[in-house]
């Protein structure tokens, strides 16, 4: 078998494939819209200017939120969730699960934790040797406990979905009349024809696929749930509770977007 670090590097390399694909599609859409549609196809200068200005606003917001999502580092547990050296050695020497749980309970007594495992035990990550904070999980891709799309960048992710939908809707809406003209041969066959036709189909297809994902995550924000919690209710000391973290719609929303209303639409930290 390949060494673990080789497998990890391969996984990281493969994880960039979707990023490269999305950026190639976006670059092509930029070329197709700006040059093939606005410059070479649209005859009216005023229409060109309006389309280009609005397009670039959508494009900048879309790319800004996208890159903020993928480059923002996820939050890992603070040092207080790590077992002290002596306790860690005791934990590793113990073979009985009950004895190990007693060690974890003593270590977690002063920690701000409310959730447990399904059996009521303290959540502990053996690979990372750290007590899991509420709502944190071990990421098989990062190989550590964190929340890859979570507390630190969830706002950016939701904005990315929103602006990607806006980007697709604007392209599809403004391309539609020229799509029809090319389709019905009201415009002469030029190299722009392929780009305009394909641009409409791609924009419409991506909008439909993103709409369901965006709607789902808005629902998660409204309920103050993570994706995992939507499928499996978090377990508290009193038992499972799917609404255990909800604070009401407004407070749930501000947990993600912050209480600075002027910053809600911008992919910047506002919490």
Backbone as CSV, one residue per row, in Angstrom:
resi,resn,N_x,N_y,N_z,CA_x,CA_y,CA_z,C_x,C_y,C_z
1,UNK,0.830,-1.205,0.000,0.000,0.000,0.000,0.867,1.258,0.000
2,UNK,0.352,2.320,-0.579,1.089,3.577,-0.626,1.152,4.210,0.757
3,UNK,2.267,4.900,1.080,2.368,5.586,2.379,1.221,6.575,2.545
4,UNK,0.846,6.803,3.807,-0.308,7.663,4.080,-0.108,9.082,3.565
5,UNK,1.154,9.585,3.639,1.374,10.962,3.184,1.237,11.075,1.667
6,UNK,1.550,9.984,0.941,1.366,9.989,-0.516,-0.124,10.029,-0.849
7,UNK,-0.907,9.212,-0.120,-2.355,9.193,-0.324,-2.943,10.565,-0.025
8,UNK,-2.448,11.206,1.043,-2.949,12.531,1.427,-2.667,13.560,0.339
9,UNK,-1.436,13.509,-0.231,-1.092,14.452,-1.299,-1.943,14.211,-2.544
10,UNK,-2.217,12.935,-2.840,-3.065,12.606,-3.985,-4.486,13.122,-3.773
11,UNK,-4.997,12.959,-2.538,-6.337,13.455,-2.232,-6.408,14.969,-2.386
12,UNK,-5.363,15.655,-1.910,-5.355,17.117,-2.039,-5.284,17.537,-3.498
13,UNK,-4.511,16.782,-4.294,-4.426,17.086,-5.718,-5.751,16.890,-6.420
14,UNK,-6.423,15.785,-6.096,-7.720,15.501,-6.711,-8.780,16.521,-6.298
15,UNK,-8.640,17.048,-5.072,-9.637,18.014,-4.595,-9.606,19.312,-5.398
16,UNK,-8.510,19.561,-6.128,-8.414,20.774,-6.939,-9.048,20.615,-8.312
17,UNK,-9.410,19.376,-8.686,-10.018,19.150,-10.001,-11.329,19.922,-10.155
18,UNK,-12.270,19.840,-9.170,-13.497,20.644,-9.297,-13.227,22.142,-9.366
19,UNK,-12.208,22.599,-8.622,-11.868,24.030,-8.624,-11.400,24.450,-10.013
20,UNK,-10.530,23.638,-10.614,-10.025,23.939,-11.953,-11.162,23.910,-12.969
21,UNK,-12.041,22.911,-12.850,-13.157,22.785,-13.792,-14.066,24.010,-13.713
22,UNK,-14.443,24.408,-12.482,-15.332,25.561,-12.309,-14.696,26.822,-12.871
23,UNK,-13.401,27.002,-12.615,-12.728,28.206,-13.108,-12.622,28.219,-14.629
24,UNK,-12.445,27.053,-15.240,-12.412,26.982,-16.703,-13.780,27.352,-17.285
25,UNK,-14.849,26.830,-16.673,-16.202,27.148,-17.137,-16.487,28.642,-16.980
26,UNK,-16.076,29.209,-15.852,-16.317,30.632,-15.603,-15.526,31.492,-16.587
27,UNK,-14.275,31.107,-16.844,-13.450,31.860,-17.807,-14.074,31.821,-19.203
28,UNK,-14.553,30.629,-19.587,-15.208,30.536,-20.899,-16.482,31.388,-20.925
29,UNK,-17.284,31.341,-19.850,-18.524,32.119,-19.816,-18.228,33.616,-19.909
30,UNK,-17.127,34.043,-19.294,-16.733,35.456,-19.365,-16.403,35.831,-20.812
31,UNK,-15.605,34.983,-21.456,-15.233,35.237,-22.857,-16.468,35.235,-23.759
32,UNK,-17.322,34.225,-23.574,-18.502,34.083,-24.431,-19.458,35.254,-24.261
33,UNK,-19.649,35.704,-23.020,-20.612,36.780,-22.777,-20.058,38.134,-23.211
34,UNK,-18.843,38.442,-22.765,-18.281,39.774,-23.022,-17.945,39.960,-24.500
35,UNK,-17.219,39.011,-25.068,-16.775,39.185,-26.453,-17.813,38.717,-27.470
36,UNK,-18.182,37.423,-27.386,-19.033,36.848,-28.422,-20.447,37.432,-28.414
37,UNK,-20.984,37.715,-27.226,-22.337,38.281,-27.169,-22.320,39.802,-27.233
38,UNK,-21.707,40.429,-26.215,-21.809,41.892,-26.102,-21.056,42.628,-27.214
39,UNK,-19.853,42.187,-27.529,-19.039,42.925,-28.500,-19.392,42.562,-29.941
40,UNK,-19.531,41.250,-30.220,-19.698,40.813,-31.602,-21.146,40.636,-32.049
41,UNK,-22.076,40.466,-31.113,-23.454,40.145,-31.500,-24.426,41.298,-31.277
42,UNK,-24.370,41.930,-30.098,-25.324,43.008,-29.781,-24.955,44.272,-30.567
43,UNK,-25.868,44.792,-31.378,-25.541,45.966,-32.205,-25.709,47.299,-31.470
44,UNK,-26.540,47.314,-30.445,-26.868,48.566,-29.756,-25.832,48.873,-28.681
45,UNK,-25.197,50.042,-28.766,-24.133,50.410,-27.822,-24.655,50.578,-26.403
46,UNK,-25.813,51.214,-26.268,-26.389,51.414,-24.940,-26.682,50.082,-24.259
47,UNK,-27.227,49.153,-25.021,-27.510,47.818,-24.479,-26.218,47.122,-24.087
48,UNK,-25.187,47.265,-24.893,-23.883,46.677,-24.588,-23.358,47.168,-23.242
49,UNK,-23.404,48.482,-23.059,-22.856,49.083,-21.831,-23.621,48.601,-20.600
50,UNK,-24.949,48.629,-20.674,-25.774,48.191,-19.536,-25.486,46.736,-19.192
51,UNK,-25.474,45.888,-20.204,-25.211,44.468,-19.981,-23.831,44.250,-19.376
52,UNK,-22.829,44.942,-19.890,-21.459,44.744,-19.409,-21.284,45.221,-17.968
53,UNK,-21.904,46.344,-17.636,-21.778,46.870,-16.266,-22.411,45.903,-15.257
54,UNK,-23.661,45.509,-15.519,-24.359,44.603,-14.600,-23.657,43.249,-14.552
55,UNK,-23.215,42.762,-15.710,-22.513,41.482,-15.763,-21.273,41.497,-14.884
56,UNK,-20.488,42.557,-14.965,-19.237,42.607,-14.195,-19.493,42.732,-12.693
57,UNK,-20.575,43.400,-12.310,-20.929,43.439,-10.885,-21.246,42.035,-10.390
58,UNK,-22.069,41.315,-11.146,-22.413,39.930,-10.778,-21.171,39.043,-10.781
59,UNK,-20.332,39.229,-11.779,-19.120,38.415,-11.919,-18.171,38.628,-10.738
60,UNK,-17.963,39.883,-10.356,-17.044,40.198,-9.244,-17.567,39.624,-7.934
61,UNK,-18.854,39.792,-7.652,-19.418,39.268,-6.415,-19.378,37.742,-6.393
62,UNK,-19.644,37.133,-7.524,-19.615,35.674,-7.645,-18.214,35.141,-7.376
63,UNK,-17.197,35.705,-8.025,-15.828,35.214,-7.861,-15.273,35.554,-6.483
64,UNK,-15.636,36.717,-5.963,-15.174,37.128,-4.635,-15.658,36.138,-3.574
65,UNK,-16.948,35.839,-3.588,-17.496,34.919,-2.593,-16.966,33.497,-2.812
66,UNK,-16.747,33.122,-4.062,-16.221,31.781,-4.362,-14.823,31.595,-3.777
67,UNK,-13.939,32.551,-4.028,-12.568,32.401,-3.540,-12.476,32.586,-2.027
68,UNK,-13.344,33.405,-1.462,-13.374,33.507,0.000,-13.784,32.177,0.626
69,UNK,-14.672,31.456,-0.042,-15.114,30.162,0.470,-13.985,29.150,0.472
70,UNK,-13.235,29.078,-0.627,-12.251,28.000,-0.749,-10.907,28.321,-0.103
71,UNK,-10.605,29.603,0.140,-9.303,29.913,0.742,-9.403,30.190,2.244
72,UNK,-10.619,30.357,2.771,-10.772,30.589,4.215,-10.459,29.294,4.964
73,UNK,-9.545,29.370,5.886,-9.154,28.178,6.631,-10.235,27.799,7.643
74,UNK,-10.567,26.519,7.715,-11.560,26.082,8.707,-11.007,26.215,10.114
75,UNK,-11.902,26.358,11.071,-11.507,26.511,12.468,-11.276,25.131,13.083
76,UNK,-10.148,24.964,13.740,-9.842,23.726,14.462,-10.003,23.965,15.960
77,UNK,-10.174,22.911,16.740,-10.378,23.083,18.182,-9.198,23.792,18.850
78,UNK,-9.505,24.599,19.851,-8.454,25.293,20.599,-7.737,24.314,21.525
79,UNK,-6.641,24.758,22.098,-5.797,23.874,22.915,-6.520,23.343,24.145
80,UNK,-7.525,24.061,24.596,-8.229,23.610,25.800,-8.971,22.294,25.585
81,UNK,-9.197,21.926,24.322,-9.866,20.662,24.031,-8.887,19.492,23.903
82,UNK,-7.607,19.779,24.000,-6.604,18.714,23.980,-6.399,18.183,25.400
83,UNK,-6.244,16.889,25.525,-5.994,16.305,26.839,-4.608,16.707,27.336
84,UNK,-4.466,17.020,28.627,-3.129,17.247,29.180,-2.269,15.997,28.993
85,UNK,-0.977,16.171,28.980,-0.070,15.063,28.692,-0.295,13.872,29.609
86,UNK,-0.437,14.142,30.903,-0.622,13.046,31.854,-1.938,12.317,31.607
87,UNK,-3.008,13.077,31.324,-4.310,12.473,31.067,-4.301,11.687,29.756
88,UNK,-3.571,12.187,28.775,-3.488,11.490,27.497,-2.774,10.148,27.663
89,UNK,-1.717,10.150,28.470,-1.000,8.892,28.711,-1.878,7.904,29.458
90,UNK,-2.644,8.393,30.427,-3.577,7.523,31.145,-4.635,6.959,30.210
91,UNK,-5.145,7.813,29.346,-6.187,7.396,28.393,-5.652,6.297,27.478
92,UNK,-4.416,6.465,26.996,-3.840,5.486,26.068,-3.517,4.167,26.759
93,UNK,-3.204,4.219,28.070,-2.887,2.980,28.813,-4.157,2.189,29.133
94,UNK,-5.255,2.923,29.317,-6.494,2.245,29.694,-7.046,1.416,28.538
95,UNK,-7.520,0.237,28.858,-8.119,-0.639,27.851,-9.636,-0.721,27.997
96,UNK,-10.134,-0.353,29.154,-11.568,-0.407,29.400,-12.239,0.891,28.928
97,UNK,-13.252,0.796,28.071,-13.944,1.998,27.585,-14.539,2.851,28.701
98,UNK,-15.048,2.205,29.751,-15.645,2.976,30.859,-14.596,3.825,31.551
99,UNK,-13.407,3.254,31.749,-12.324,3.998,32.391,-11.864,5.161,31.505
100,UNK,-11.815,4.916,30.202,-11.439,5.987,29.276,-12.458,7.119,29.314
101,UNK,-13.747,6.755,29.415,-14.787,7.768,29.478,-14.694,8.615,30.738
102,UNK,-14.314,7.998,31.847,-14.138,8.754,33.091,-13.041,9.795,32.941
103,UNK,-11.961,9.416,32.254,-10.867,10.362,32.015,-11.370,11.526,31.162
104,UNK,-12.132,11.209,30.114,-12.655,12.256,29.225,-13.664,13.143,29.946
105,UNK,-14.502,12.556,30.794,-15.488,13.341,31.542,-14.810,14.336,32.470
106,UNK,-13.759,13.901,33.130,-13.022,14.804,34.033,-12.367,15.938,33.249
107,UNK,-11.826,15.600,32.067,-11.152,16.619,31.260,-12.151,17.600,30.649
108,UNK,-13.372,17.124,30.355,-14.372,17.959,29.675,-15.292,18.689,30.636
109,UNK,-15.078,18.521,31.932,-15.994,19.082,32.927,-16.131,20.591,32.809
110,UNK,-15.035,21.296,32.513,-15.059,22.759,32.442,-15.165,23.280,31.016
111,UNK,-15.330,22.372,30.053,-15.390,22.805,28.659,-16.820,23.166,28.256
112,UNK,-16.984,24.117,27.338,-18.330,24.509,26.877,-18.880,23.480,25.887
113,UNK,-19.296,22.346,26.394,-19.793,21.255,25.565,-21.162,20.803,26.038
114,UNK,-22.037,20.519,25.074,-23.393,20.106,25.410,-23.811,18.814,24.708
115,UNK,-23.094,18.440,23.658,-23.488,17.259,22.890,-22.661,16.040,23.287
116,UNK,-23.224,14.876,23.015,-22.593,13.594,23.310,-22.704,12.686,22.092
117,UNK,-22.130,11.499,22.191,-22.329,10.494,21.156,-23.728,9.901,21.313
118,UNK,-24.116,9.039,20.384,-25.443,8.427,20.453,-25.635,7.612,21.725
119,UNK,-24.530,7.095,22.273,-24.608,6.305,23.508,-24.472,7.162,24.763
120,UNK,-24.296,8.481,24.572,-24.173,9.386,25.716,-22.754,9.628,26.177
121,UNK,-21.767,9.152,25.406,-20.359,9.301,25.799,-19.794,10.640,25.313
122,UNK,-18.656,11.035,25.891,-17.943,12.233,25.445,-17.403,11.986,24.043
123,UNK,-17.574,12.953,23.158,-17.092,12.809,21.780,-15.584,13.059,21.743
124,UNK,-14.854,12.039,21.328,-13.383,12.131,21.311,-12.862,11.637,19.968
125,UNK,-11.890,12.357,19.401,-11.286,11.975,18.124,-9.959,11.278,18.404
126,UNK,-9.901,9.975,18.179,-8.672,9.221,18.426,-7.530,9.593,17.481
127,UNK,-7.769,9.775,16.166,-6.653,10.160,15.292,-6.011,11.491,15.685
128,UNK,-6.842,12.475,16.082,-6.322,13.806,16.443,-6.013,13.925,17.928
129,UNK,-6.499,12.962,18.706,-6.308,12.973,20.169,-6.810,14.291,20.767
130,UNK,-8.066,14.599,20.461,-8.666,15.827,20.957,-10.145,15.576,21.239
131,UNK,-10.651,16.210,22.297,-12.083,16.157,22.582,-12.800,17.006,21.537
132,UNK,-13.844,16.449,20.941,-14.541,17.165,19.872,-15.467,18.240,20.444
133,UNK,-15.282,19.489,20.042,-16.256,20.522,20.427,-17.607,20.230,19.773
134,UNK,-18.648,20.863,20.275,-19.968,20.683,19.685,-19.940,21.004,18.196
135,UNK,-20.573,20.162,17.409,-20.793,20.364,15.974,-19.536,20.197,15.127
136,UNK,-18.449,19.763,15.742,-17.221,19.513,14.988,-17.091,18.017,14.692
137,UNK,-16.446,17.711,13.572,-16.265,16.322,13.162,-14.893,16.167,12.519
138,UNK,-14.430,14.941,12.473,-13.152,14.657,11.824,-13.358,14.623,10.318
139,UNK,-12.604,15.448,9.592,-12.720,15.519,8.137,-11.757,14.522,7.515
140,UNK,-12.277,13.604,6.730,-11.423,12.590,6.107,-10.506,13.192,5.048
141,UNK,-10.915,14.333,4.469,-10.076,14.977,3.458,-8.929,15.755,4.090
142,UNK,-9.254,16.571,5.099,-8.228,17.350,5.795,-7.454,16.502,6.799
143,UNK,-8.048,15.366,7.188,-7.468,14.465,8.181,-7.274,15.153,9.527
144,UNK,-8.241,15.949,9.921,-8.221,16.567,11.234,-9.639,16.970,11.620
145,UNK,-9.798,17.289,12.914,-11.113,17.723,13.379,-11.302,19.187,13.014
146,UNK,-12.343,19.475,12.252,-12.675,20.860,11.928,-14.061,20.888,11.283
147,UNK,-14.426,22.017,10.746,-15.694,22.118,10.013,-15.413,22.832,8.703
148,UNK,-15.021,22.064,7.666,-14.484,22.614,6.416,-15.362,23.699,5.814
149,UNK,-16.628,23.404,5.591,-17.587,24.459,5.271,-18.459,24.569,6.501
150,UNK,-18.160,25.540,7.318,-18.853,25.637,8.592,-18.767,27.025,9.180
151,UNK,-18.443,27.089,10.454,-18.534,28.342,11.206,-17.695,29.455,10.593
152,UNK,-16.496,29.128,10.096,-15.589,30.173,9.629,-15.910,30.690,8.229
153,UNK,-16.538,29.879,7.398,-16.764,30.304,6.013,-18.156,29.983,5.484
154,UNK,-19.086,29.662,6.349,-20.425,29.283,5.884,-21.139,30.454,5.218
155,UNK,-20.955,31.649,5.759,-21.550,32.837,5.142,-21.047,32.981,3.706
156,UNK,-19.750,32.811,3.496,-19.179,32.937,2.158,-19.762,31.879,1.218
157,UNK,-19.966,30.679,1.743,-20.501,29.593,0.936,-21.937,29.886,0.490
158,UNK,-22.764,30.368,1.418,-24.157,30.692,1.078,-24.204,31.848,0.079
159,UNK,-23.338,32.858,0.283,-23.278,33.969,-0.666,-22.784,33.502,-2.026
160,UNK,-21.859,32.567,-2.024,-21.379,32.004,-3.292,-22.525,31.348,-4.060
161,UNK,-23.353,30.582,-3.361,-24.511,29.968,-4.015,-25.472,31.034,-4.539
162,UNK,-25.707,32.074,-3.728,-26.639,33.132,-4.131,-26.127,33.894,-5.358
163,UNK,-24.843,34.274,-5.325,-24.296,35.047,-6.440,-24.076,34.190,-7.686
164,UNK,-23.816,32.922,-7.517,-23.702,32.049,-8.686,-25.063,31.910,-9.370
165,UNK,-26.139,31.845,-8.560,-27.485,31.815,-9.138,-27.789,33.126,-9.858
166,UNK,-27.454,34.239,-9.231,-27.691,35.547,-9.852,-26.907,35.673,-11.153
167,UNK,-25.683,35.201,-11.144,-24.818,35.218,-12.330,-25.466,34.423,-13.463
168,UNK,-25.943,33.222,-13.140,-26.569,32.362,-14.148,-27.884,32.941,-14.656
169,UNK,-28.697,33.484,-13.733,-29.988,34.059,-14.121,-29.791,35.257,-15.048
170,UNK,-28.843,36.119,-14.699,-28.600,37.300,-15.531,-28.123,36.890,-16.921
171,UNK,-27.206,35.946,-16.990,-26.708,35.492,-18.290,-27.846,34.891,-19.113
172,UNK,-28.609,33.973,-18.499,-29.692,33.312,-19.225,-30.739,34.313,-19.705
173,UNK,-31.092,35.283,-18.860,-32.140,36.253,-19.204,-31.710,37.174,-20.345
174,UNK,-30.460,37.610,-20.323,-29.997,38.552,-21.353,-29.584,37.847,-22.641
175,UNK,-29.233,36.583,-22.547,-28.846,35.819,-23.734,-30.072,35.299,-24.481
176,UNK,-31.207,35.149,-23.771,-32.375,34.461,-24.314,-32.822,34.998,-25.675
177,UNK,-32.946,36.323,-25.825,-33.461,36.866,-27.094,-32.513,36.567,-28.254
178,UNK,-31.198,36.571,-27.978,-30.236,36.265,-29.041,-30.146,34.761,-29.282
179,UNK,-30.394,33.994,-28.242,-30.495,32.544,-28.397,-31.629,32.205,-29.359
180,UNK,-32.783,32.852,-29.180,-33.944,32.612,-30.049,-33.648,33.059,-31.488
181,UNK,-32.981,34.207,-31.630,-32.676,34.719,-32.970,-31.710,33.802,-33.716
182,UNK,-30.709,33.291,-32.994,-29.787,32.348,-33.630,-30.499,31.035,-33.934
183,UNK,-31.339,30.589,-33.012,-32.030,29.304,-33.165,-32.999,29.327,-34.359
184,UNK,-33.636,30.484,-34.565,-34.616,30.616,-35.663,-33.983,31.225,-36.917
185,UNK,-32.657,31.335,-36.929,-31.910,31.836,-38.092,-32.241,33.280,-38.449
186,UNK,-32.620,34.070,-37.441,-32.834,35.499,-37.672,-31.516,36.257,-37.682
187,UNK,-30.462,35.628,-37.168,-29.123,36.192,-37.196,-28.248,35.278,-38.046
188,UNK,-27.264,35.843,-38.756,-26.409,35.018,-39.620,-25.517,34.084,-38.790
189,UNK,-25.147,32.975,-39.395,-24.239,32.032,-38.727,-22.849,32.650,-38.600
190,UNK,-22.420,32.802,-37.372,-21.087,33.321,-37.067,-20.494,32.465,-35.955
191,UNK,-19.195,32.599,-35.695,-18.611,31.840,-34.571,-19.302,32.110,-33.240
192,UNK,-19.968,33.277,-33.133,-20.646,33.617,-31.883,-21.872,32.746,-31.642
193,UNK,-22.422,32.149,-32.700,-23.651,31.374,-32.566,-23.484,30.224,-31.589
194,UNK,-22.407,29.465,-31.746,-22.164,28.334,-30.845,-22.053,28.808,-29.403
195,UNK,-21.294,29.866,-29.172,-21.077,30.361,-27.808,-22.381,30.846,-27.176
196,UNK,-23.202,31.555,-27.948,-24.465,32.087,-27.414,-25.427,30.956,-27.089
197,UNK,-25.560,29.998,-27.998,-26.461,28.869,-27.753,-26.017,28.059,-26.544
198,UNK,-24.744,27.742,-26.512,-24.216,26.923,-25.423,-24.247,27.684,-24.102
199,UNK,-24.023,28.999,-24.156,-24.028,29.827,-22.944,-25.387,29.780,-22.262
200,UNK,-26.458,29.841,-23.044,-27.801,29.790,-22.466,-28.052,28.440,-21.788
201,UNK,-27.699,27.357,-22.469,-27.925,26.028,-21.905,-27.125,25.825,-20.616
202,UNK,-25.863,26.230,-20.621,-25.015,26.053,-19.436,-25.531,26.891,-18.272
203,UNK,-25.898,28.149,-18.540,-26.402,29.030,-17.474,-27.693,28.482,-16.879
204,UNK,-28.598,28.030,-17.728,-29.870,27.485,-17.249,-29.646,26.199,-16.453
205,UNK,-28.757,25.342,-16.939,-28.489,24.075,-16.263,-27.873,24.297,-14.879
206,UNK,-26.888,25.205,-14.805,-26.259,25.479,-13.518,-27.228,26.161,-12.562
207,UNK,-28.091,27.033,-13.071,-29.064,27.692,-12.202,-29.994,26.673,-11.561
208,UNK,-30.511,25.751,-12.354,-31.436,24.742,-11.828,-30.761,23.871,-10.781
209,UNK,-29.508,23.482,-11.033,-28.814,22.619,-10.089,-28.443,23.352,-8.801
210,UNK,-28.082,24.633,-8.909,-27.689,25.405,-7.729,-28.907,25.816,-6.911
211,UNK,-30.042,26.027,-7.577,-31.256,26.486,-6.876,-31.644,25.537,-5.752
212,UNK,-31.623,24.237,-6.017,-32.014,23.273,-4.986,-31.027,23.285,-3.825
213,UNK,-29.733,23.404,-4.144,-28.717,23.436,-3.090,-28.833,24.705,-2.262
214,UNK,-29.077,25.839,-2.920,-29.229,27.109,-2.216,-30.454,27.077,-1.297
215,UNK,-31.564,26.568,-1.810,-32.792,26.476,-1.011,-32.569,25.614,0.219
216,UNK,-31.864,24.512,0.029,-31.583,23.603,1.149,-30.747,24.302,2.225
217,UNK,-29.742,25.054,1.815,-28.870,25.701,2.807,-29.548,26.897,3.470
218,UNK,-30.446,27.566,2.779,-31.234,28.616,3.429,-32.101,28.000,4.515
219,UNK,-32.650,26.830,4.229,-33.440,26.104,5.230,-32.566,25.718,6.421
220,UNK,-31.342,25.291,6.176,-30.420,24.952,7.266,-30.098,26.185,8.108
221,UNK,-29.871,27.319,7.442,-29.596,28.559,8.175,-30.787,28.930,9.051
222,UNK,-31.992,28.829,8.493,-33.202,29.178,9.246,-33.394,28.282,10.459
223,UNK,-32.964,27.021,10.356,-33.108,26.065,11.451,-31.865,25.975,12.335
224,UNK,-30.788,26.659,11.944,-29.514,26.587,12.668,-29.032,25.135,12.792
225,UNK,-28.948,24.477,11.647,-28.488,23.102,11.608,-27.329,22.963,10.624
226,UNK,-26.435,22.035,10.914,-25.413,21.667,9.953,-25.993,20.592,9.039
227,UNK,-25.265,20.264,7.989,-25.741,19.227,7.069,-25.891,17.895,7.788
228,UNK,-24.922,17.569,8.650,-24.978,16.309,9.399,-26.156,16.308,10.356
229,UNK,-26.398,17.442,11.016,-27.507,17.518,11.978,-28.869,17.410,11.296
230,UNK,-28.926,17.770,9.999,-30.180,17.649,9.276,-30.554,16.182,9.059
231,UNK,-29.536,15.320,8.981,-29.781,13.888,8.782,-29.796,13.115,10.096
232,UNK,-29.031,13.614,11.075,-28.963,12.921,12.366,-28.991,13.966,13.475
233,UNK,-30.030,13.949,14.283,-30.195,14.951,15.332,-29.042,14.890,16.328
234,UNK,-28.505,16.046,16.747,-27.451,16.030,17.757,-27.973,15.484,19.079
235,UNK,-27.088,14.788,19.791,-27.472,14.170,21.062,-26.966,15.037,22.204
236,UNK,-27.894,15.496,23.043,-27.543,16.286,24.220,-27.618,15.390,25.454
237,UNK,-27.361,15.963,26.610,-27.412,15.177,27.847,-28.798,14.619,28.101
238,UNK,-29.821,15.340,27.611,-31.198,14.877,27.817,-31.695,14.016,26.660
239,UNK,-30.837,13.801,25.642,-31.211,12.965,24.519,-31.152,13.715,23.194
240,UNK,-31.515,13.068,22.070,-31.472,13.714,20.759,-32.461,14.879,20.665
241,UNK,-32.050,15.921,19.978,-32.917,17.083,19.803,-32.515,17.779,18.502
242,UNK,-33.339,17.637,17.470,-33.006,18.218,16.166,-33.053,19.745,16.190
243,UNK,-33.754,20.321,17.170,-33.824,21.777,17.300,-32.988,22.290,18.465
244,UNK,-32.004,21.513,18.853,-31.221,21.855,20.040,-30.425,23.138,19.932
245,UNK,-30.083,23.566,18.713,-29.256,24.765,18.549,-30.035,25.958,18.004
246,UNK,-31.305,25.777,17.705,-32.060,26.877,17.109,-32.324,27.987,18.127
247,UNK,-32.237,29.221,17.638,-32.448,30.403,18.487,-33.591,31.271,17.968
248,UNK,-34.329,30.762,16.996,-35.313,31.581,16.302,-34.724,32.069,14.997
249,UNK,-35.570,32.318,14.006,-35.086,32.612,12.657,-34.094,33.771,12.624
250,UNK,-34.425,34.892,13.248,-33.563,36.080,13.164,-32.188,35.816,13.764
251,UNK,-32.164,35.228,14.962,-30.869,34.955,15.598,-30.103,33.852,14.868
252,UNK,-30.829,32.893,14.310,-30.162,31.869,13.508,-29.475,32.498,12.297
253,UNK,-30.182,33.456,11.674,-29.632,34.144,10.508,-28.388,34.955,10.880
254,UNK,-28.468,35.690,12.002,-27.325,36.512,12.408,-26.155,35.672,12.905
255,UNK,-26.412,34.419,13.307,-25.304,33.529,13.674,-24.395,33.287,12.482
256,UNK,-24.970,33.278,11.287,-24.200,33.040,10.069,-23.734,34.353,9.442
257,UNK,-24.640,35.345,9.334,-24.344,36.568,8.603,-23.934,37.749,9.483
258,UNK,-24.069,37.611,10.792,-23.698,38.697,11.678,-24.824,39.692,11.869
259,UNK,-24.618,40.652,12.765,-25.664,41.634,13.050,-25.422,42.967,12.346
260,UNK,-24.432,43.026,11.456,-24.171,44.231,10.674,-24.858,44.092,9.314
261,UNK,-26.039,44.663,9.201,-26.870,44.462,8.010,-26.174,44.911,6.728
262,UNK,-25.372,45.966,6.808,-24.711,46.470,5.607,-23.660,45.502,5.080
263,UNK,-23.270,44.528,5.902,-22.256,43.556,5.487,-22.845,42.214,5.082
264,UNK,-24.143,42.067,5.153,-24.769,40.778,4.850,-24.498,40.326,3.424
265,UNK,-24.510,41.250,2.472,-24.368,40.867,1.060,-22.917,40.803,0.609
266,UNK,-21.990,41.127,1.507,-20.577,41.137,1.142,-19.874,39.915,1.738
267,UNK,-19.002,39.261,0.980,-18.248,38.112,1.499,-17.071,38.540,2.366
268,UNK,-17.396,39.173,3.488,-16.394,39.589,4.463,-16.859,39.115,5.832
269,UNK,-15.916,38.999,6.762,-16.280,38.570,8.110,-17.136,39.646,8.764
270,UNK,-18.289,39.240,9.296,-19.202,40.201,9.905,-19.788,39.677,11.202
271,UNK,-19.124,38.682,11.801,-19.626,38.124,13.049,-18.592,38.361,14.149
